[in-house]
Amino acid sequence: MKKANPVWQVILELSRYGGFRTPSETLSLRWEDIDWEMNRMSIPEPKVEHHEGRGIRSCPIFPELRPILDEAFEIFGDKSEYEVAAPQ
């Protein structure tokens, strides 16, 4: 992980600790989907949004994931509305 650039670190950690489908959910997550105060994320589910009652799920921000999200916000937060703008 230490050799991966910051974009790929976020992609891998969201998949590993957040259970995100990659690339669909990872690349759909916006900064506005993260509730920092409640320590939760609203995860878009493009793969299953056509099913009734699906399309967004909620997930806690696990302790292992919080530092990654904080660092990503410092690096990318003002550059894009998306958590992961594009893999590099």
PyMOL commands that set and color helices and strands:
alter all, ss='L'
color gray80, all
select helices_A, chain A and resi 6-18+26-28+31-33+66-76
alter helices_A, ss='H'
color red, helices_A
select strands_A, chain A and resi 34-35+40-44+56-60
alter strands_A, ss='S'
color yellow, strands_A
deselect
rebuild
show_as cartoon
